[in-house]
Amino acid sequence: MPAQILDGKQIAAAVREEVKQEVARLKEQGITPGLAVVLVGDDPASQVYVRNKHRACEEVGIYSVVHRLPRETTQAELLDLIKQLNNDPQIHGILVQLPLPEHIDEKTVIDAIALEKDVDGFSPANVGNLVIGDKCFYPCTPYGCMVLLDKAGIDPKGKKAVVVGRSNIVGKPMAMMLLAHHATVTICHSRTKNLAEECRQADILVAAVGKPEMITGDMIKEGAVVIDVGINRVGEKKLVGDVHFESAAQKASWITPVPGGVGPMTIAMLLKNTVEAARR
């Protein structure tokens, strides 16, 4: 039986509708949730992401401001802007679009964002709270993956989960969130021996390595749930995930498509985190 599709577009639309209603309720109390996005330089992919985030905010009624800074902006100038945004009562969430130009230290910049405005969930304090199971902002992509599982009625409790990829943005927080939902979690990466064998153990397989179609159908257990976080451009126009969709879909019970799977969820969860920041 071919896998059922975990439709991120459809589920993200439902999340956005919930957010829109919550924004309306907050506005009745005189609170308009506000998100500031900071873009340094002219990276084409980053410009597309920022445009999409700004449009998504407008659709649900979130006040959104984009600070576009030239590539030559110094680290001191960027930190000064973040300090201003930390102190701006209109702004509840701050997002600095990554990657930053090479002369700016990403960690220093992320550390400078006020904890209560870190809607990306990247600051050390938020990450630490995630690890110990305390209140935090969940990083948007893994948060979106967890909502996809929830909406499909897939409970990680007692299941074997394998996360391929150990990035701070997806792999590590994804593992922590699955662990918090009582899955038994293995993290794999570029130096894992017998990767295919590890993947075949998974009831829930999350691929987040950034390598086109690296996970193939023969690496997937019959009936597994496959979450493909990867988005890779192949050739002029084609977008593919980290999973070879056609072969994986013959083995999996559920699978996310690329595009239209995890991608739309990331922005939806950013909106949700921004509204949560305003509520707090």
Residue pairs with C-beta under 8 A, 6 or more apart in sequence:
2 249
2 250
3 226
3 248
3 249
3 250
3 251
3 252
3 253
3 254
3 255
4 152
4 253
4 254
4 255
5 254
5 255
5 256
5 257
6 148
6 152
6 225
6 227
6 254
6 255
6 256
6 257
6 261
7 257
7 260
7 261
8 144
8 148
8 256
8 257
8 260
8 261
8 262
8 263
8 264
8 265
9 260
9 264
11 147
11 148
11 151
11 264
11 265
11 268
12 144
12 264
12 265
12 267
12 268
13 264
14 151
15 147
15 265
15 268
15 269
15 271
15 272
16 56
16 59
16 60
16 268
16 271
18 272
19 60
19 62
19 268
19 271
19 272
19 275
20 59
20 60
20 61
22 275
22 279
23 32
23 33
23 60
23 61
23 62
23 275
24 61
26 32
26 33
26 275
26 278
26 279
27 61
31 278
31 279
32 61
32 62
32 63
32 90
32 278
33 61
33 62
33 63
33 92
33 93
33 274
33 275
33 277
33 278
34 62
34 63
34 64
34 65
34 88
34 90
34 91
34 92
34 93
34 274
34 278
35 53
35 57
35 62
35 63
35 64
35 65
35 91
35 92
35 93
35 94
35 95
35 119
35 270
35 274
36 64
36 65
36 66
36 67
36 85
36 88
36 91
36 93
36 94
36 95
37 50
37 53
37 54
37 64
37 65
37 66
37 67
37 95
37 96
37 97
38 66
38 67
38 69
38 78
38 81
38 82
38 85
38 94
38 95
38 96
38 97
39 46
39 47
39 50
39 66
39 67
39 68
39 69
39 97
40 69
40 70
40 71
40 73
40 78
40 96
40 97
40 100
40 101
40 104
41 69
41 70
41 71
41 100
41 101
42 71
43 99
46 97
46 98
46 99
49 97
50 66
50 97
52 267
53 64
53 95
53 267
53 270
54 64
54 66
56 267
56 268
56 270
56 271
57 63
57 64
57 271
57 274
58 64
60 271
62 271
62 274
62 275
63 90
65 91
67 81
69 77
69 78
69 81
71 101
73 101
73 104
74 103
74 104
75 103
75 104
75 105
75 108
75 109
78 96
78 100
78 104
78 109
79 108
79 109
79 112
82 94
82 96
82 109
82 112
82 113
83 112
85 91
85 94
85 117
86 94
86 112
86 113
86 114
86 117
91 117
92 117
92 119
92 274
92 277
92 278
93 117
93 118
93 119
93 270
93 273
93 274
93 277
93 278
94 113
94 114
94 117
94 118
94 119
95 119
95 120
95 270
96 109
96 110
96 113
96 120
98 106
99 106
100 106
100 109
110 118
110 120
110 122
110 123
111 123
111 124
113 123
115 123
115 125
115 126
116 277
116 280
117 277
118 125
118 126
118 137
119 137
119 140
119 270
119 273
119 274
119 277
120 137
120 139
120 140
120 270
120 273
121 127
121 130
121 136
121 137
121 138
121 139
121 140
121 143
121 173
121 273
122 139
122 168
122 169
125 136
126 136
126 137
127 136
127 168
127 172
127 173
129 135
129 136
130 136
130 138
130 139
130 173
130 176
130 177
131 176
133 180
137 273
137 276
137 277
138 146
138 173
138 177
138 269
138 273
139 169
139 170
139 173
140 265
140 266
140 267
140 269
140 270
140 273
141 169
141 170
141 174
141 208
141 229
141 262
141 265
141 266
141 269
142 170
142 173
142 174
142 177
143 177
143 265
143 269
143 272
143 273
144 262
144 265
144 266
144 268
144 269
145 174
145 177
145 206
145 227
145 229
145 262
145 265
146 177
146 178
146 181
147 265
147 268
147 269
148 227
148 256
148 261
148 262
148 265
149 155
149 156
149 204
149 225
149 227
152 225
152 254
154 204
154 225
154 254
155 181
156 178
156 181
156 182
156 183
156 204
157 181
157 182
157 183
158 182
158 183
158 184
159 183
159 184
159 203
159 204
160 183
160 184
160 186
160 201
160 202
160 203
160 204
161 175
161 178
161 183
161 184
161 185
161 186
161 202
161 203
161 204
161 205
161 206
162 185
162 186
162 187
162 188
162 198
162 199
162 201
162 202
162 204
162 205
162 206
163 171
163 174
163 175
163 178
163 185
163 186
163 187
163 188
163 206
163 208
164 171
164 188
164 189
164 195
164 199
164 205
164 206
164 207
164 208
164 209
164 214
164 215
164 242
165 171
165 188
165 189
165 206
165 207
165 208
165 209
165 210
165 229
165 242
166 172
166 187
166 189
167 208
170 208
170 229
171 187
171 189
171 208
172 187
174 206
174 208
174 229
175 185
175 187
178 185
178 204
178 206
179 185
183 204
186 198
186 201
186 202
188 195
188 198
188 199
189 209
190 209
192 198
195 219
196 218
196 219
199 205
199 215
199 219
199 220
199 221
200 219
200 220
200 221
201 221
202 220
202 221
202 224
203 221
203 223
203 224
203 225
204 224
204 225
204 227
205 215
205 220
205 221
205 224
205 225
205 226
205 227
206 227
206 229
207 214
207 215
207 226
207 227
207 228
207 229
207 230
207 241
207 242
207 243
208 229
208 230
208 242
209 230
209 242
210 230
210 232
210 242
211 230
211 232
211 242
212 230
212 232
212 234
212 240
212 241
212 242
213 232
213 240
213 241
213 242
213 243
213 244
213 245
214 230
214 242
214 243
215 226
215 228
215 242
215 243
215 244
215 248
216 243
216 244
216 247
216 248
217 244
217 246
217 247
217 248
217 249
217 250
217 251
218 247
220 226
220 248
220 251
220 252
221 251
222 251
223 251
223 252
223 253
224 251
224 252
224 253
225 252
225 253
225 254
225 255
226 243
226 248
226 252
226 254
226 255
226 256
227 256
227 261
227 262
228 241
228 242
228 243
228 245
228 255
228 256
228 257
228 258
228 261
228 262
229 241
229 242
229 262
230 240
230 241
230 242
230 243
230 258
231 239
231 241
231 258
231 259
231 263
232 239
232 240
232 241
232 242
233 239
234 240
239 258
239 259
240 258
241 256
241 257
241 258
241 261
243 255
243 258
245 255
245 257
245 258
248 255
249 255
256 262
